[in-house]
Amino acid sequence: MIFTGVVSAVTTPFEADGTLALARLREHVEWLIESGCAGVTACGTMGEASALTRDERAAVIAACVEAAAGRVPVIAGISATGAAAAAAYARDAAAAGADALMCLPPLLYAGDDREVRAFLAEVAAATELPLQLYNNPHASGGTDLPAAAIAELMEIDGLVSVKECSGDARRIAELLQRDVDVMVGGDDWALEGAAAGASGWVSGVVNVAPVECVALWAHARSGELAPARELYARVAALARMDMTPKLVQYFKAGMDAIGRYGGPCRPPRLDLTGDERREVADAIAALVPAPV
């Protein structure tokens, strides 16, 4: 299965001059795979897709495909304001070797059920790749799809999974009861999603703490709640940063803090303040187990 396990919502690294740092990206993907990640999602919210050109998106996906080398699937974010643009991103991703696609409802427009369905049907028909619906009202511009609506959308050919990121953990259980394949989309309800039976977790915090996240998911899915809770407590402070407007800055700063390369973001994102960097430092410190 493509949409399963701990999948990194991978960051897009930039050089100091703002150009793509593709060698850094390949190195990061290799580290994530070695740490146990089951896949990578490129060009999503975490990947600053809105700040990338069409050619840059394709280059990022190709770099991830090269680094993954068939060991784990590469899922390409293709979200856009209109179906034609999303379909073009989908075709580019397929040409670059992506294994699957992920798409929000139309950006910046809270369409009704009929409009969202038409949008997704056109996007799904653009390639033969399986498509994951990304339900995140904050990222899409206000569209929040209830479980019943998502289940109906799964009738679209090629649409096979949902990354559920509404913030309502109860929705995961309802979607599963409606036979929808669900991946947790928010870091600070991963334990709840695993306990409910979600097939995977698309994670931002995994860019900083992959070993902890992979172990957390494995314990939770196996019903080993004591070690899962202990790990969850350690990653919680970082995980809560996922559902904030500055999630990219926070996790890139976290990567820098542990000796990886997070690097700068592109505008409109600016550097973190001193207080925000101290929050990251405190969250990183919490990852280390307390001495016995």
Backbone hydrogen bonds, N-H to C=O, Kabsch-Sander energy under -0.5 kcal/mol:
donor,donor_aa,acceptor,acceptor_aa,energy
4,T,2,I,-1.6
5,G,199,S,-2.2
7,V,5,G,-0.7
7,V,201,W,-2.7
8,S,39,G,-2.4
9,A,203,S,-3.2
10,V,8,S,-1.5
10,V,41,T,-1.6
12,T,46,M,-0.6
15,E,19,T,-3.1
18,G,15,E,-2.0
21,A,13,P,-2.5
22,L,20,L,-0.7
25,L,21,A,-1.8
26,R,22,L,-2.6
27,E,23,A,-2.1
28,H,24,R,-2.3
29,V,25,L,-2.6
30,E,26,R,-2.2
31,W,27,E,-2.0
32,L,28,H,-2.4
33,I,29,V,-2.4
34,E,30,E,-2.7
35,S,31,W,-1.5
36,G,33,I,-1.8
37,C,32,L,-2.4
38,A,6,V,-2.8
39,G,6,V,-0.7
40,V,73,P,-1.9
41,T,8,S,-3.6
42,A,40,V,-0.5
42,A,75,I,-2.7
48,E,45,T,-1.7
49,A,44,G,-1.8
51,A,48,E,-2.0
52,L,49,A,-1.8
57,R,53,T,-2.4
58,A,54,R,-2.0
59,A,55,D,-2.1
60,V,56,E,-2.6
61,I,57,R,-2.4
62,A,58,A,-2.5
63,A,59,A,-2.2
64,C,60,V,-2.1
65,V,61,I,-2.6
66,E,62,A,-2.5
67,A,63,A,-2.3
68,A,64,C,-2.8
69,A,65,V,-2.2
71,R,68,A,-2.4
75,I,40,V,-3.1
75,I,73,P,-0.5
76,A,100,A,-2.5
77,G,42,A,-3.3
77,G,75,I,-0.5
78,I,102,M,-2.6
86,A,82,G,-2.1
87,A,83,A,-2.8
88,A,84,A,-1.9
89,Y,85,A,-2.4
90,A,86,A,-2.2
91,R,87,A,-2.3
92,D,88,A,-2.3
93,A,89,Y,-2.5
94,A,90,A,-2.4
95,A,91,R,-2.3
96,A,92,D,-1.7
97,G,93,A,-0.5
97,G,94,A,-1.1
98,A,93,A,-2.5
99,D,74,V,-2.6
100,A,74,V,-1.4
101,L,130,P,-2.5
102,M,76,A,-2.3
103,C,132,Q,-2.6
107,L,80,A,-1.9
108,L,140,S,-1.9
109,Y,106,P,-1.1
109,Y,140,S,-0.6
111,G,109,Y,-1.9
116,V,112,D,-2.6
117,R,113,D,-2.2
118,A,114,R,-2.0
119,F,115,E,-2.4
120,L,116,V,-2.5
121,A,117,R,-2.4
122,E,118,A,-2.0
123,V,119,F,-2.1
124,A,120,L,-2.9
125,A,121,A,-1.5
126,A,123,V,-1.4
127,T,124,A,-0.7
131,L,158,G,-3.0
132,Q,101,L,-2.4
133,L,131,L,-0.5
133,L,161,S,-2.8
134,Y,103,C,-2.6
135,N,133,L,-0.7
135,N,163,K,-2.2
136,N,134,Y,-1.0
139,A,136,N,-0.5
140,S,136,N,-2.0
141,G,137,P,-1.2
142,G,137,P,-2.1
144,D,142,G,-0.6
145,L,143,T,-0.5
150,I,146,P,-2.3
151,A,147,A,-2.6
152,E,148,A,-1.7
153,L,149,A,-2.0
154,M,150,I,-1.4
155,E,152,E,-1.6
156,I,153,L,-2.2
159,L,156,I,-1.8
160,V,131,L,-2.5
160,V,158,G,-0.7
161,S,131,L,-1.0
162,V,181,D,-2.0
163,K,133,L,-3.5
164,E,162,V,-0.9
164,E,183,M,-2.2
165,C,135,N,-2.4
165,C,163,K,-0.7
169,A,167,G,-0.9
171,R,168,D,-1.6
172,I,169,A,-1.0
173,A,169,A,-0.8
174,E,170,R,-1.6
175,L,171,R,-2.6
176,L,172,I,-2.3
177,Q,173,A,-2.1
178,R,174,E,-1.0
178,R,175,L,-0.6
179,D,176,L,-1.8
180,V,175,L,-2.2
183,M,162,V,-2.6
184,V,200,G,-3.0
185,G,164,E,-2.2
189,W,186,G,-1.2
190,A,187,D,-1.1
193,G,189,W,-2.2
194,A,190,A,-2.6
195,A,191,L,-2.4
196,A,192,E,-1.7
197,G,193,G,-1.1
197,G,194,A,-0.5
198,A,193,G,-2.5
199,S,182,V,-2.3
200,G,182,V,-0.8
201,W,5,G,-2.6
202,V,184,V,-2.8
203,S,7,V,-2.9
203,S,201,W,-0.8
207,N,204,G,-1.9
208,V,205,V,-1.9
209,A,205,V,-2.4
213,C,209,A,-2.2
214,V,210,P,-2.7
215,A,211,V,-2.1
216,L,212,E,-2.7
217,W,213,C,-2.5
218,A,214,V,-2.2
219,H,215,A,-2.6
220,A,216,L,-2.5
221,R,217,W,-2.7
222,S,218,A,-1.3
223,G,220,A,-1.2
224,E,219,H,-2.8
225,L,223,G,-1.5
228,A,224,E,-1.5
229,R,225,L,-2.9
230,E,226,A,-1.9
231,L,227,P,-2.2
232,Y,228,A,-2.5
233,A,229,R,-2.4
234,R,230,E,-1.3
235,V,231,L,-2.0
236,A,232,Y,-1.3
239,A,235,V,-3.1
240,R,236,A,-2.4
241,M,238,L,-1.3
242,D,239,A,-1.7
243,M,240,R,-0.7
244,T,241,M,-0.9
247,L,244,T,-1.5
250,Y,246,K,-2.8
251,F,247,L,-2.4
252,K,248,V,-2.6
253,A,249,Q,-2.3
254,G,250,Y,-2.1
255,M,251,F,-2.3
256,D,252,K,-2.3
257,A,253,A,-2.2
258,I,254,G,-1.3
259,G,256,D,-1.3
260,R,255,M,-2.4
262,G,260,R,-0.7
269,R,266,R,-1.6
277,R,273,T,-2.2
278,R,274,G,-1.9
279,E,275,D,-1.7
280,V,276,E,-1.9
281,A,277,R,-2.5
282,D,278,R,-2.4
283,A,279,E,-2.2
284,I,280,V,-2.6
285,A,281,A,-2.2
286,A,282,D,-1.5
287,L,284,I,-1.3
288,V,285,A,-1.2
